[in-house]
Amino acid sequence: MSPKGKRGTMASEFFEKVWDVVAEIPMGKVTTYGHIAAFLGNKRGARTVGWAMKAAPGPHLPCHRVVNRKGELTARNRFATPHLMEERLRSEGITFKPDGCIDMKAHLWVPGE
């Protein structure tokens, strides 16, 4: 197998692990790209988690529950409408601060804790 093929396989395995973690995020909670990466043993892998989120298979995963470390909705443009991510979160009881960021103290879920 070529090195490129090995990287593709490793990336695919990592993406699968990311999706498994995302599937576990409870309703009414959010987590961050960085928390998922750290849980999977790659503290500096937040960007790779983002790529996995972009490639997520189908609508069954609660991808709307993954945000950046500040609680910003950085993936809005990946949903059918710019407001859908926020609408889904609000429908689950997620609250936002006046600056538009999620209240992370109230809603953060850390994988493995």
LUMTOR-119180 format. One record per residue: residue number from 1; residue in one letter; x, z negated, y negated of N, C-alpha, C in turn. Coordinates in nm, 2 decimals. Layout:
residues N
+-----+---------+--------+--------+--------+--------+--------+--------+--------+--------+--------+
| num | residuo |    n.X |    n.Z |    n.Y |   ca.X |   ca.Z |   ca.Y |    c.X |    c.Z |    c.Y |
+-----+---------+--------+--------+--------+--------+--------+--------+--------+--------+--------+
| NUM |       A |      X |      Z |      Y |      X |      Z |      Y |      X |      Z |      Y |
...
+-----+---------+--------+--------+--------+--------+--------+--------+--------+--------+--------+
This chain:
residues 113
+-----+---------+--------+--------+--------+--------+--------+--------+--------+--------+--------+
| num | residuo |    n.X |    n.Z |    n.Y |   ca.X |   ca.Z |   ca.Y |    c.X |    c.Z |    c.Y |
+-----+---------+--------+--------+--------+--------+--------+--------+--------+--------+--------+
|   1 |       M |   0.08 |   0.00 |   0.12 |   0.00 |   0.00 |   0.00 |   0.09 |   0.00 |  -0.12 |
|   2 |       S |   0.05 |   0.08 |  -0.22 |   0.13 |   0.08 |  -0.35 |   0.11 |  -0.04 |  -0.43 |
|   3 |       P |   0.20 |  -0.07 |  -0.52 |   0.19 |  -0.19 |  -0.60 |   0.06 |  -0.19 |  -0.68 |
|   4 |       K |   0.02 |  -0.06 |  -0.73 |  -0.10 |  -0.05 |  -0.80 |  -0.22 |  -0.09 |  -0.72 |
|   5 |       G |  -0.22 |  -0.05 |  -0.59 |  -0.33 |  -0.09 |  -0.50 |  -0.33 |  -0.24 |  -0.48 |
|   6 |       K |  -0.21 |  -0.30 |  -0.47 |  -0.21 |  -0.45 |  -0.45 |  -0.27 |  -0.52 |  -0.57 |
|   7 |       R |  -0.23 |  -0.47 |  -0.69 |  -0.29 |  -0.53 |  -0.81 |  -0.44 |  -0.52 |  -0.81 |
|   8 |       G |  -0.49 |  -0.40 |  -0.78 |  -0.63 |  -0.38 |  -0.77 |  -0.70 |  -0.48 |  -0.68 |
|   9 |       T |  -0.64 |  -0.50 |  -0.56 |  -0.70 |  -0.59 |  -0.47 |  -0.70 |  -0.73 |  -0.52 |
|  10 |       M |  -0.58 |  -0.77 |  -0.57 |  -0.57 |  -0.91 |  -0.63 |  -0.67 |  -0.93 |  -0.74 |
|  11 |       A |  -0.69 |  -0.82 |  -0.83 |  -0.78 |  -0.83 |  -0.94 |  -0.92 |  -0.84 |  -0.88 |
|  12 |       S |  -0.95 |  -0.76 |  -0.78 |  -1.09 |  -0.77 |  -0.72 |  -1.12 |  -0.90 |  -0.66 |
|  13 |       E |  -1.02 |  -0.96 |  -0.59 |  -1.04 |  -1.10 |  -0.54 |  -1.06 |  -1.20 |  -0.65 |
|  14 |       F |  -0.98 |  -1.19 |  -0.75 |  -1.00 |  -1.28 |  -0.87 |  -1.13 |  -1.27 |  -0.93 |
|  15 |       F |  -1.18 |  -1.14 |  -0.95 |  -1.31 |  -1.12 |  -1.01 |  -1.42 |  -1.18 |  -0.92 |
|  16 |       E |  -1.41 |  -1.17 |  -0.79 |  -1.50 |  -1.22 |  -0.70 |  -1.51 |  -1.38 |  -0.71 |
|  17 |       K |  -1.39 |  -1.44 |  -0.73 |  -1.39 |  -1.58 |  -0.75 |  -1.45 |  -1.62 |  -0.88 |
|  18 |       V |  -1.43 |  -1.54 |  -0.99 |  -1.49 |  -1.57 |  -1.12 |  -1.64 |  -1.56 |  -1.10 |
|  19 |       W |  -1.69 |  -1.46 |  -1.04 |  -1.83 |  -1.45 |  -1.02 |  -1.89 |  -1.56 |  -0.94 |
|  20 |       D |  -1.82 |  -1.61 |  -0.84 |  -1.87 |  -1.73 |  -0.76 |  -1.88 |  -1.85 |  -0.85 |
|  21 |       V |  -1.78 |  -1.87 |  -0.94 |  -1.79 |  -1.98 |  -1.04 |  -1.91 |  -1.96 |  -1.13 |
|  22 |       V |  -1.92 |  -1.84 |  -1.19 |  -2.03 |  -1.82 |  -1.28 |  -2.17 |  -1.84 |  -1.22 |
|  23 |       A |  -2.18 |  -1.81 |  -1.09 |  -2.31 |  -1.83 |  -1.02 |  -2.34 |  -1.98 |  -1.01 |
|  24 |       E |  -2.24 |  -2.07 |  -1.03 |  -2.27 |  -2.21 |  -1.02 |  -2.30 |  -2.28 |  -1.15 |
|  25 |       I |  -2.29 |  -2.21 |  -1.26 |  -2.31 |  -2.27 |  -1.39 |  -2.46 |  -2.31 |  -1.40 |
|  26 |       P |  -2.49 |  -2.44 |  -1.42 |  -2.63 |  -2.49 |  -1.42 |  -2.70 |  -2.44 |  -1.54 |
|  27 |       M |  -2.83 |  -2.42 |  -1.52 |  -2.92 |  -2.38 |  -1.63 |  -2.90 |  -2.49 |  -1.74 |
|  28 |       G |  -2.90 |  -2.45 |  -1.87 |  -2.89 |  -2.54 |  -1.98 |  -2.74 |  -2.58 |  -2.01 |
|  29 |       K |  -2.65 |  -2.52 |  -1.94 |  -2.50 |  -2.55 |  -1.96 |  -2.43 |  -2.42 |  -1.98 |
|  30 |       V |  -2.32 |  -2.43 |  -2.04 |  -2.23 |  -2.31 |  -2.06 |  -2.09 |  -2.36 |  -2.02 |
|  31 |       T |  -2.00 |  -2.26 |  -1.99 |  -1.86 |  -2.29 |  -1.97 |  -1.78 |  -2.18 |  -2.05 |
|  32 |       T |  -1.65 |  -2.19 |  -2.05 |  -1.57 |  -2.10 |  -2.12 |  -1.48 |  -2.01 |  -2.03 |
|  33 |       Y |  -1.44 |  -1.90 |  -2.08 |  -1.35 |  -1.82 |  -2.01 |  -1.23 |  -1.90 |  -1.96 |
|  34 |       G |  -1.17 |  -1.98 |  -2.05 |  -1.06 |  -2.06 |  -2.02 |  -1.08 |  -2.16 |  -1.91 |
|  35 |       H |  -1.19 |  -2.23 |  -1.91 |  -1.22 |  -2.33 |  -1.81 |  -1.23 |  -2.26 |  -1.67 |
|  36 |       I |  -1.29 |  -2.14 |  -1.67 |  -1.30 |  -2.07 |  -1.54 |  -1.16 |  -2.04 |  -1.49 |
|  37 |       A |  -1.08 |  -1.98 |  -1.58 |  -0.94 |  -1.94 |  -1.55 |  -0.86 |  -2.06 |  -1.50 |
|  38 |       A |  -0.87 |  -2.17 |  -1.57 |  -0.80 |  -2.29 |  -1.53 |  -0.85 |  -2.34 |  -1.39 |
|  39 |       F |  -0.97 |  -2.34 |  -1.37 |  -1.03 |  -2.39 |  -1.24 |  -0.98 |  -2.30 |  -1.12 |
|  40 |       L |  -0.96 |  -2.17 |  -1.15 |  -0.91 |  -2.08 |  -1.05 |  -0.76 |  -2.08 |  -1.04 |
|  41 |       G |  -0.69 |  -2.17 |  -1.12 |  -0.54 |  -2.18 |  -1.11 |  -0.47 |  -2.09 |  -1.20 |
|  42 |       N |  -0.53 |  -2.03 |  -1.30 |  -0.46 |  -1.94 |  -1.39 |  -0.50 |  -1.98 |  -1.53 |
|  43 |       K |  -0.43 |  -2.08 |  -1.58 |  -0.46 |  -2.14 |  -1.71 |  -0.46 |  -2.04 |  -1.83 |
|  44 |       R |  -0.38 |  -1.93 |  -1.81 |  -0.36 |  -1.83 |  -1.91 |  -0.45 |  -1.71 |  -1.89 |
|  45 |       G |  -0.54 |  -1.72 |  -1.79 |  -0.62 |  -1.60 |  -1.75 |  -0.75 |  -1.58 |  -1.81 |
|  46 |       A |  -0.78 |  -1.64 |  -1.93 |  -0.91 |  -1.63 |  -1.99 |  -0.94 |  -1.48 |  -2.02 |
|  47 |       R |  -0.85 |  -1.40 |  -2.06 |  -0.88 |  -1.26 |  -2.08 |  -0.92 |  -1.19 |  -1.95 |
|  48 |       T |  -0.85 |  -1.23 |  -1.84 |  -0.89 |  -1.16 |  -1.72 |  -1.03 |  -1.21 |  -1.67 |
|  49 |       V |  -1.06 |  -1.33 |  -1.70 |  -1.20 |  -1.37 |  -1.68 |  -1.30 |  -1.29 |  -1.76 |
|  50 |       G |  -1.26 |  -1.26 |  -1.88 |  -1.34 |  -1.17 |  -1.96 |  -1.36 |  -1.03 |  -1.90 |
|  51 |       W |  -1.25 |  -0.98 |  -1.84 |  -1.27 |  -0.85 |  -1.78 |  -1.36 |  -0.86 |  -1.66 |
|  52 |       A |  -1.35 |  -0.97 |  -1.58 |  -1.44 |  -0.99 |  -1.47 |  -1.58 |  -1.00 |  -1.51 |
|  53 |       M |  -1.60 |  -1.06 |  -1.63 |  -1.74 |  -1.07 |  -1.68 |  -1.79 |  -0.93 |  -1.72 |
|  54 |       K |  -1.71 |  -0.85 |  -1.78 |  -1.75 |  -0.72 |  -1.81 |  -1.79 |  -0.63 |  -1.69 |
|  55 |       A |  -1.72 |  -0.66 |  -1.58 |  -1.74 |  -0.58 |  -1.46 |  -1.84 |  -0.65 |  -1.36 |
|  56 |       A |  -1.91 |  -0.76 |  -1.41 |  -2.00 |  -0.83 |  -1.32 |  -2.11 |  -0.75 |  -1.26 |
|  57 |       P |  -2.13 |  -0.77 |  -1.13 |  -2.23 |  -0.69 |  -1.06 |  -2.37 |  -0.73 |  -1.08 |
|  58 |       G |  -2.45 |  -0.65 |  -1.15 |  -2.59 |  -0.68 |  -1.16 |  -2.63 |  -0.79 |  -1.25 |
|  59 |       P |  -2.76 |  -0.80 |  -1.27 |  -2.82 |  -0.90 |  -1.36 |  -2.84 |  -1.04 |  -1.30 |
|  60 |       H |  -2.81 |  -1.06 |  -1.17 |  -2.84 |  -1.18 |  -1.11 |  -2.74 |  -1.30 |  -1.15 |
|  61 |       L |  -2.62 |  -1.26 |  -1.20 |  -2.53 |  -1.36 |  -1.25 |  -2.57 |  -1.41 |  -1.39 |
|  62 |       P |  -2.56 |  -1.54 |  -1.41 |  -2.59 |  -1.59 |  -1.55 |  -2.47 |  -1.58 |  -1.64 |
|  63 |       C |  -2.43 |  -1.45 |  -1.66 |  -2.32 |  -1.42 |  -1.75 |  -2.34 |  -1.47 |  -1.89 |
|  64 |       H |  -2.46 |  -1.49 |  -1.93 |  -2.49 |  -1.54 |  -2.07 |  -2.44 |  -1.68 |  -2.09 |
|  65 |       R |  -2.41 |  -1.75 |  -1.98 |  -2.36 |  -1.89 |  -1.99 |  -2.21 |  -1.90 |  -2.00 |
|  66 |       V |  -2.14 |  -1.79 |  -2.02 |  -1.99 |  -1.79 |  -2.04 |  -1.96 |  -1.75 |  -2.19 |
|  67 |       V |  -1.90 |  -1.84 |  -2.26 |  -1.87 |  -1.83 |  -2.40 |  -1.72 |  -1.86 |  -2.43 |
|  68 |       N |  -1.68 |  -1.83 |  -2.55 |  -1.54 |  -1.87 |  -2.58 |  -1.53 |  -2.02 |  -2.61 |
|  69 |       R |  -1.41 |  -2.06 |  -2.63 |  -1.38 |  -2.21 |  -2.64 |  -1.44 |  -2.27 |  -2.76 |
|  70 |       K |  -1.48 |  -2.19 |  -2.86 |  -1.54 |  -2.24 |  -2.98 |  -1.70 |  -2.25 |  -2.97 |
|  71 |       G |  -1.75 |  -2.19 |  -2.86 |  -1.89 |  -2.18 |  -2.84 |  -1.95 |  -2.06 |  -2.90 |
|  72 |       E |  -1.87 |  -1.96 |  -2.93 |  -1.91 |  -1.84 |  -2.99 |  -1.96 |  -1.74 |  -2.88 |
|  73 |       L |  -2.06 |  -1.66 |  -2.91 |  -2.12 |  -1.57 |  -2.82 |  -2.04 |  -1.43 |  -2.83 |
|  74 |       T |  -1.92 |  -1.43 |  -2.77 |  -1.84 |  -1.31 |  -2.79 |  -1.88 |  -1.19 |  -2.71 |
|  75 |       A |  -1.97 |  -1.21 |  -2.61 |  -2.01 |  -1.10 |  -2.53 |  -2.15 |  -1.04 |  -2.56 |
|  76 |       R |  -2.19 |  -1.07 |  -2.68 |  -2.33 |  -1.02 |  -2.72 |  -2.34 |  -0.87 |  -2.70 |
|  77 |       N |  -2.24 |  -0.80 |  -2.73 |  -2.25 |  -0.65 |  -2.72 |  -2.26 |  -0.60 |  -2.57 |
|  78 |       R |  -2.25 |  -0.69 |  -2.48 |  -2.26 |  -0.64 |  -2.34 |  -2.40 |  -0.66 |  -2.28 |
|  79 |       F |  -2.49 |  -0.71 |  -2.37 |  -2.63 |  -0.72 |  -2.33 |  -2.72 |  -0.61 |  -2.38 |
|  80 |       A |  -2.84 |  -0.60 |  -2.33 |  -2.93 |  -0.49 |  -2.37 |  -2.95 |  -0.48 |  -2.52 |
|  81 |       T |  -2.96 |  -0.60 |  -2.58 |  -2.98 |  -0.61 |  -2.73 |  -2.88 |  -0.71 |  -2.78 |
|  82 |       P |  -2.84 |  -0.71 |  -2.91 |  -2.74 |  -0.80 |  -2.96 |  -2.79 |  -0.95 |  -2.96 |
|  83 |       H |  -2.92 |  -0.97 |  -2.95 |  -2.97 |  -1.11 |  -2.95 |  -3.01 |  -1.16 |  -2.82 |
|  84 |       L |  -3.00 |  -1.08 |  -2.71 |  -3.05 |  -1.12 |  -2.58 |  -2.97 |  -1.24 |  -2.52 |
|  85 |       M |  -2.84 |  -1.24 |  -2.54 |  -2.76 |  -1.35 |  -2.49 |  -2.80 |  -1.48 |  -2.55 |
|  86 |       E |  -2.82 |  -1.48 |  -2.69 |  -2.86 |  -1.60 |  -2.76 |  -3.01 |  -1.64 |  -2.71 |
|  87 |       E |  -3.09 |  -1.54 |  -2.70 |  -3.23 |  -1.57 |  -2.66 |  -3.23 |  -1.64 |  -2.52 |
|  88 |       R |  -3.15 |  -1.59 |  -2.43 |  -3.15 |  -1.65 |  -2.29 |  -3.10 |  -1.79 |  -2.30 |
|  89 |       L |  -3.00 |  -1.82 |  -2.38 |  -2.94 |  -1.95 |  -2.39 |  -3.04 |  -2.04 |  -2.45 |
|  90 |       R |  -3.11 |  -2.00 |  -2.56 |  -3.21 |  -2.09 |  -2.63 |  -3.32 |  -2.12 |  -2.53 |
|  91 |       S |  -3.36 |  -2.02 |  -2.45 |  -3.47 |  -2.04 |  -2.36 |  -3.44 |  -2.14 |  -2.25 |
|  92 |       E |  -3.31 |  -2.17 |  -2.23 |  -3.26 |  -2.27 |  -2.14 |  -3.24 |  -2.41 |  -2.20 |
|  93 |       G |  -3.27 |  -2.41 |  -2.33 |  -3.25 |  -2.54 |  -2.40 |  -3.11 |  -2.56 |  -2.47 |
|  94 |       I |  -3.03 |  -2.45 |  -2.47 |  -2.90 |  -2.46 |  -2.54 |  -2.93 |  -2.47 |  -2.69 |
|  95 |       T |  -2.86 |  -2.56 |  -2.75 |  -2.87 |  -2.58 |  -2.90 |  -2.74 |  -2.52 |  -2.97 |
|  96 |       F |  -2.77 |  -2.48 |  -3.09 |  -2.66 |  -2.42 |  -3.17 |  -2.64 |  -2.50 |  -3.30 |
|  97 |       K |  -2.52 |  -2.50 |  -3.34 |  -2.48 |  -2.57 |  -3.47 |  -2.51 |  -2.48 |  -3.58 |
|  98 |       P |  -2.51 |  -2.53 |  -3.71 |  -2.54 |  -2.44 |  -3.82 |  -2.45 |  -2.32 |  -3.84 |
|  99 |       D |  -2.33 |  -2.33 |  -3.78 |  -2.24 |  -2.21 |  -3.79 |  -2.27 |  -2.10 |  -3.69 |
| 100 |       G |  -2.37 |  -2.13 |  -3.60 |  -2.41 |  -2.03 |  -3.50 |  -2.34 |  -2.05 |  -3.37 |
| 101 |       C |  -2.25 |  -2.14 |  -3.36 |  -2.18 |  -2.17 |  -3.23 |  -2.26 |  -2.27 |  -3.15 |
| 102 |       I |  -2.25 |  -2.26 |  -3.02 |  -2.32 |  -2.36 |  -2.93 |  -2.26 |  -2.50 |  -2.95 |
| 103 |       D |  -2.35 |  -2.59 |  -2.94 |  -2.30 |  -2.73 |  -2.94 |  -2.24 |  -2.76 |  -2.81 |
| 104 |       M |  -2.11 |  -2.75 |  -2.81 |  -2.03 |  -2.76 |  -2.68 |  -2.03 |  -2.90 |  -2.63 |
| 105 |       K |  -2.03 |  -3.00 |  -2.72 |  -2.04 |  -3.14 |  -2.67 |  -2.16 |  -3.17 |  -2.59 |
| 106 |       A |  -2.27 |  -3.10 |  -2.62 |  -2.40 |  -3.12 |  -2.55 |  -2.41 |  -3.04 |  -2.43 |
| 107 |       H |  -2.35 |  -2.92 |  -2.42 |  -2.38 |  -2.83 |  -2.32 |  -2.26 |  -2.78 |  -2.23 |
| 108 |       L |  -2.14 |  -2.83 |  -2.26 |  -2.03 |  -2.78 |  -2.18 |  -2.03 |  -2.82 |  -2.03 |
| 109 |       W |  -2.01 |  -2.73 |  -1.94 |  -2.00 |  -2.76 |  -1.80 |  -1.86 |  -2.71 |  -1.76 |
| 110 |       V |  -1.78 |  -2.80 |  -1.70 |  -1.64 |  -2.77 |  -1.66 |  -1.64 |  -2.76 |  -1.51 |
| 111 |       P |  -1.61 |  -2.64 |  -1.46 |  -1.60 |  -2.62 |  -1.31 |  -1.51 |  -2.73 |  -1.25 |
| 112 |       G |  -1.56 |  -2.78 |  -1.14 |  -1.48 |  -2.88 |  -1.06 |  -1.50 |  -3.02 |  -1.11 |
| 113 |       E |  -1.57 |  -3.05 |  -1.22 |  -1.59 |  -3.18 |  -1.27 |  -1.73 |  -3.23 |  -1.23 |
+-----+---------+--------+--------+--------+--------+--------+--------+--------+--------+--------+
